[in-house]
Amino acid sequence: MSLSRNRQALFSAFLCCFLTVSGAENTGPGRRVYRLVAVSFGLLCVAQVIVNVSLHLFFYSKIRKITPTTCYFSTALLCCSSTGMLTQGWRFFGSSWYYISTETKSWEESRKDCKGRGADLVIINSKEEQEFIHGFQKMRYWIGLSDIEMESTMTWVDGTPLTIKFWMIGEPNNMNGTEDCIELMHPSTFNNPLQSWNDETCSNSFFWICETVACL
């Protein structure tokens, strides 16, 4: 919706209000009550248009911010199109796009980078997804799992609790009481893809994996 169309919509709403109130002038007995109802209806018309225009401008600003990564908003979900995603280092699997970093950062900085790409650190929901990610050619990756919020209670970055687990034997062990963030180890270190999670100190620098949903 362009600005000119926004102005047209507002003008139409005000015209609706004016005509409704004008009609109320000639109603005879009871015109005061009718006029009050008419004015209320007209104001509701104006309020509806203002809300619609505001929502449009809000989502338009989001689209403008995310355009460089070819992502866009669809209802409540952030979606990414395939145009340009592969050339930007993203990989597709299941119903998501995955970005594998080319540098190392702390867990918090890794998550910040993902958010800057319109995504978040990866959330692993299945054995198949775990095996797919385990095959990436880096040594150690941050994933979107931690017990930062509450010690010994692992949660994903979207707030959901941990259900399916792929821990290395003896992990998590919270060595020295400082290991609150979770990494995934590369198969050259541990060959079993279903036993490759390890808790680590969040300030350590590892590669990371971002994930965002794909529009189907």
N, C-alpha and C positions, 0 to 999 in steps of 0.2 A: 504494500500500500504506500503510494507516494505521499508527500506532504500536501500536494494539491487535493488528492483524494481525501486525506484526513480533514482538510478544511471544508471540503464539500460535505463530508459526513457530519461535521459539527454544525454547519449551516442548516442541513436538513433537520437535525435534531431541534435546533432553536426554532425553525419554521414550524415543526410539528407542535412544539410547545405553544407558539404564538397562535396558530390556528385553533388549537384546542381551547385555549383561554378565550379567544375571540368568540368561538362558538358558544362559550358559556355565558356571554353577555346577553344573549337573546333567549334564555331558557325560561323566562317568566318566574313563577313561584319556585322557591327552593334553589334559585340560581347561585346563592352563596355556597351552599354545600357542593353543588355541581362544579362551581368554579374551583373550589379547594381540591376536589378530586382531579379536575382537569390539570391544574397546576402541578399537582404531585406526579401525575402521569408524564407530563412534559419534562419535569426535572429528572424523572427516571430515564427518559429517552436520552437526555444529555449525559447523565452519569454513565449509561451503558456505552455510549460512544467514546467518552473519555477513557473508560477502562479498556475498551478494545484498542484504542490508539496507543495507550500506554504499554499494553502487553506487546503490541506489534513492535514498538520502538525498542522495548527491552530485548526481545528475541532477535531483532535485527542487529542490535549492537553485539550480541553474543556471536551471531554468524560472522560479522565483520572481524571479530577478534580471532576466530578459529579458522577462517578461510585459508591461511597459509598451509595448514595441515590437512586440507580438504575434508574437514569435519563440519557437521552441522547439527542443529538441534531438531529432533522430531519428537513431539510430545514431551515426555519427561526424560527421554533417553538421549544420550549423546551418541550420534552415529557417524560413521566414517565411510565414505565412498571409496571404491577401489582406484579411482582416478588419482594417480600420483602416489598412492600409498606404498606400492612396491618399490618405487624409485627412491622413496625416503627411508628405506630400511625396514619397513613393516612386513610381517609375515602373517598369512591368514591360516586359521585353523578353527574348525567347528563353526562357531558364530561370532568369533572375535578376531581382532587384529592385534598382533604382538610386535613390540619394538624392542630390539636387543641393543643395549648401549655399546658404544665404542670406547668409552672411558670409564673410570672408576670414581665412585663417590660414596659418601656415608649413606646410611639408610634414609635419613630425613632429606638429604640433598637429592638422592635418587628419586624419592617420591615427588619432590618439588619439580624435578625435571619432567616427570610423567604428567603432572598436572598442567605444566606449561604446554604439553602436546595434546591436551584435551583428553587425557587418560589417567590411569593410576597404576600403582604397582600391581603386578599380576595376582589374581585370585585363582587358585587351582581347585576345581570342582570335581575332577574325575581322574581315574587311572589313565585314560587316554590322553587327557590334557597334560598330566604329569610326564608321561612318556615322551610326548611331543616336545615339551620344554626341556626335558633332560638331554635331548639330543643337540642342543645349541652348542656351538664350538667356542665356549669360553670356560674358564676354570671355575669361577664362583659368581653366583648371581644373588642379588637381593630379590626377595619376593614380598608380596604385600601382607605378611603375617608377622605379628609381634605380640608381646605381653606388656607393652609400654604402659597401657592404661591401668592394668591390674596384674601384679606379679602372679605368675603361674596360670593365668587365664589367657590363652591364646585367642586372638580375634583378627579377622581380616580387616583390610583398610576400609571396607564398607560397613564395618560394625557387626558383621555376622560372625557367629562363633565357629571355631574349628570343629569339623566333623570327620572328614576323610583325612588320613594322616600318612605321611611317607618319611618318617624319621629314620635317620641312621641309628644303628644299634647303640644304645646308651645315651641317646639324645631325646629331648633337650636336657642338659645337665646344669645350665646356668653357672658355668665355671666362674669362680671368684665373685659371684653375685652380680655380674655386670652384663650378662648376655641376654638381651631382651628382643633382638631382631633376628629374623630367620633368613638363612641363605640356602640356596640349592647348589649342591656340589656337582661338578662335571663328571661324566662317566669315566674319564681317564684316571680319576681319583677313586671313585667308587662305582663299580660296574652295574650294581643293581639300581635301576631307575626308581624302584619303589622304596628304596632306603637311602635317600640322598639329602634329607633336610637336616640342618644343623643350626643351633642357636649361636649367635655371635654378638660381640659388642657393637652397638649401633653406629659408633663413630668410625669403625673400620671402613676402608674403601674397597668396594667390590663393583663389578659390573651389575647391571640391573635389567629387569624386564618390565615393560609397561604393557598394559592391556586396555583396549577399548572395544565396546560392542560394535558389531557390524549390522547395518540395516539390511534385512532380508526381504 
